[in-house]
Amino acid sequence: MPCPSNETNIERDLTFHLARVAEEAAVASARTMGQGDRKQSDHAAVQAMRQAFETVPIAGNIVIGEGERDEAPMLYIGERVGAPPPEDGADFPRVDIAVDPLEGTNLCATGTANAIAVLAASEPGGLLHAPDCYMEKIIAGPACRGALDLDVPVSQNLKSIARRLDRDVTDLTVIVLDRPRHHQLIEDIRREGARIRLIGDGDLSAAIAVAVRGNGVHAVMGIGGAPEGVLAAAAMRCLHGEMLGRLVLDTPELEERAARMGIKNPQRIYTAGDLAPGSHIAFVATGVTDGALLRGVRFFGEGHRTHTLLMTSGNNSVRFIDTVHMNRKPGPRGVRLY
């Protein structure tokens, strides 16, 4: 029997499989929440996500993962994931996958808000194979498409965002990672009168929040991880948000590594469409700890409850899935959903 098109597989047939993969990673890491061991939290998420992929009917290729093969025993770049091939000789759809099994390892380890388990999937070639380096980023909502520029002063970008949102610069709230490298950026934003929300980790969840109306934040600025930038771009493709990014290749070793990955122009400014050029993209995030968009995993006597965001680019759908997972039959008083 011929295999259906990638559009059918990724955006229809596979989305709930992918949601379950993210949920398994979120639950596993949530069991370590607050125990102060970020490596343990990350390891639990990676193991659970890798195991969950073994039941998904795909021929998956990890293009954004936990690092190179020698650095990461599982979910490394280039690793093949998916269920064993069917006995009838049919082919599973080929899918490129970007994962962050636990975005915000420190957030989970300390029980802080906005830790999430994340993955994105596309047809082959639909997600940039980015090196594990830093990336300059500026991200805003759909109204700001075509209004951003990485090479102009911060003040100009703030004025452009304010103009597109029909408000004053002083009404804007910008999310910035609280890092020493952002000292000048923070000063520049404050000088213009915009408000700043500093975060310790989790610039990916911040990017999603910016593109969803009603969260009270209007832009993300600064330097974060390039792998997270590709995942953010996949989300922006589904949400029609605006994003610009440029790789920070500040050593000869990084330049050589990027060249081996096919990146010819190290100064190139990427849009969301460049970072996630796929025609059929699915993006999934499950809350680990409570956050602005997603509830964290909640455990109760008979099981647990998860809250998942599922988006696709083809039909522009955004679903919030609130699921109760029963591990055993409830007692005589019924199920408690908390």
N, C-alpha and C positions, 0 to 999 in steps of 0.2 A: 504494500500500500504506500503510495507516495507520501512524503512528509509535507505537511502544510507549510505555508509561507512563514517567514520569520515574523511578519506582522501578527499572524494568528497565534503563533507560539509564544512570543514574548509578551505581547500586550493583552492577550486574552487568556490563552491556555496556561501560561506560566506565572502570571502575576501572583496568584494565591500560593503557589509553590514557593515563590521567592519570599513572600510575606512570612511563611512558616520558617524559612531559613533564618531570617532576621529575628523572628520571635524566639527561636531556640537559642541564638547567641545572647539575646537580651536577658532571657531567664537565667541562663548559666552564669552570666556576669553579675546579675542582680543578687544571686545567692552569696556573692562575695562582698556586697556593698557595705561600706563603712568599716571594713576590716583592715584598712590601711596598707594593703599590699597591691599596688597597681599592676605588678607583673602577674600576680595570681589572677586578678580580674581579667586582664587581657588574655591570658592563657586559656581561661575557662571559656571566654567568648569565641576564641579562634577554634578550639577543639569542637565546641558545639556546632559552630557554623560549618566547619569542614564535614562533620558527620551528617548534618542535615542535607548538605549538597548531594550526598551519596544516594538519596532517594528521588532527586529531581531529574526528570527525563530530558536531559540536555547533554550535549558535548561541549562543556564549558571550558573557557580559557581565562585564567586570572591575568588581567592586564594592569590592575592596580591592587596591590595586596600588602602583605606584611613585610615586604622587602625582597631582596634577591634570595635565591635558593640556599646559598650558604649561610645566610643570616636568619632565615625563617624556615622551620621544619614543616610548617603547614601554611597553606594559602599564600605561597610565595609567587612572585611574578613568573608567569609561564606555566604554572601548575594546571593540570587538567582536572576538572571536577565534573561531577554528574553521576547518574546511575549507570550501572554496567549496561553495555549495549544489549538490546533485546535479542532473544534467540532466533527470531525469524529473519534476522539480517537487516531489518529496517534501520535507517539512520535517524538518530536524534538530531534536533536542530543545533547548529553551531552557534554559540553565544559567547560574546566577550563580557567579562564580569569585572567590576571594580568593587572592592570591599573595604570596609573599615569595621571589623567585628565589634569594636568598642571605641567609639569616638568619645574621648573624655575619660581616659583611664584614671587620671587623678580625681576626676569628679566622682566616679564610681567608688574608688577606694576611700574617699572621704565622705561619701553620701551626699555630695553636692548636686544641685539641679543640673539638668540638661545633658546627662550622659545618654547616648543612643547607640544602637546597633544599626549599621547602614550597609546597603549594597545598591548597585545600579547594574543594569544589564542592557545589552544592545546586540544588534547583528554584528558579525565580525567587522572590525575596523571602525566601529561606532564610538569608541572611547579612546582618547589619546593615551598612548603608552608613555606616561610622564616619569622622569627620574625622581627618586626620593630626595628632593631638595626643597628649598623655599620658593615661594611665588608671591610677587606683588599682586594685590587684589583690590578691586573696588567692585562692590556688588550693590545693586539697588533694585527696586521693583519694576514692574512692566511699564509704568509711566515714564521711566527714565531711559528707555531704549534710544540709543544714539546721542545721549546727552553727556556721557562720561568720557574722560580722557586721562590716561595714566601720566601723561607728560605735562600737565598743566598744574599750577599751584592748587593746593587743597581748597583755598577760598573759591576758586572758579568752579570746581566740582560741586561744592556745597551750594553755590548760587544756582547752578544748573539744576540740581536736584530740587531745590526749593521752588524754582520757577515751574518745573514740570508738575510738582505736587500742589501748586497754587497756594504756597504758604511762605512765611519768612524763614530765613536761615535760623533764626532763634527758636523756631518751632521744631527743628529737626533733632532727632536723636541718632547718633552714630555709634555703632558697636566697634570696639577696638580691643584686640588682645592686649592684656596687661603685661607688656614686655619692655625691657630697657631700650630695645631697638625702635620703639614707637614714641620715644620721649618727644621728639620734634613734631611728629604727627599730632600728638595729643595737644601740644602747645598751639599748633596752627588751628586746630578745630576750635579750641577754647577761645582763641583770639577772635574768631568770627562770630562767637556767641552761641554756637550750636551746643547741644548737650551731648555728653558721652556716657555710654554704658561700658565700663571696662569689664572684661571677662577673663578668667584665668585659663580656660580651655574651651574648646567646643565652637570654633569658628564656623564649622559646617552647619550645626543647628542654628547658629545665628544667621547664616545666609538664607536658610529656608524661611526663618521667621520674617526676614526683611521682605521677601517676595509674597508673603501672605498678609493681606490687609487686616488691620485691627490689632496688630501686635505692638503698636506704638514705637517701632523702630523703622528707620528709613534708609540706612546704608550700613555696609560693612567696609571698613578701610584698613589697610595695613598689609603686613607680610605674614603669611602662614604657610602651611605645607602644600606642595604641589599636588600630591595624591588627593588630599582633601579638596583641592581646587577643581580637579576633574569631577569628583563626586558632586560638588556644588554646582558645577556646570550642567551635569545631568539633571539635577533638580531644577535649575533655571530653565532648561529646555522644556520641562513639563509645566512650569509656572509662568513662562514667557517673561521671566525676569531678565535684567541686564547685568552682565558681568564682563569685566576685562581682567586679564591676568598676564603676567610676564615672569618667566622663570628667572630665578636668581642663580646664575651659574658663575660663581665668584672664585672658582679654583680651576686649574687645568684639568684636574681629575673629573670634576663635574661636567666640564665642557666635553671631554672625551666620552664620558658615559652618555651624555645627551646625544652626541653624534652617533654613537652605536645604536641608539634607539630611533634614529631617523630624523632627529631634530637638526635642521640645517642652518636655521637662523636663530642664534641664541638670544637676540634682542627682540624677537617677534612679540607683538602684543596679540594675545589670543582673545577671542570672544567666546561666549558660551557655546556657540555653534562650531567653533574651531576645536574646543576642548572635548565636546561631546557631539560629534557631527552625525551620529546615527539617525536613521530615519525612524527607527522604532526603539524607543528607550523606555525602560521601566525603572522607577526609583522607589526604594522601600526604606523606611526608617521605623524602628520600634523603640519606644522609650525604655530606658533602664532605670533612671531616676526621674522624678517629676520635673517637668520643664514647662516653658511657655506654650509649646505646641502639643506635647505628648505627656500623658501620665506615665509614671514609672511602673515597673512590674509590681503587682500586689499579690502577696501570698496569703492563702487561707487554708483551713484544715484539709479540705478535699482537693485542692489544686492551686491554681494561680490565674491571674487576669493580666492581659497585655493590651497595649494601645499602640496601634500601628498606622502610619501614614503610607499610603500606596498611590503612586502617581504614574501616568503614562503620557508620552508625548503625542502619540497618534490621535487619540480621541480627547486629549486634554482633560482627562478625568482625574479628580483628586478624591480619594476615599480615606476616611478615618475608620479603622476597624477596631472595635472594642470586643475582645474575645475572652470568654471564660473557658479555661482548659481544666477538665476534670481528671485528676489522677486516680481517684477512687470514688466509689459510690458514696453519696452524702449520708450522714446519720439521720436519725428519726426527725430531727428538727429542720431538715432541708439544707439548702445551700446558702452560705453567707458570701455575698459578693464584695468582700473588702479585704 
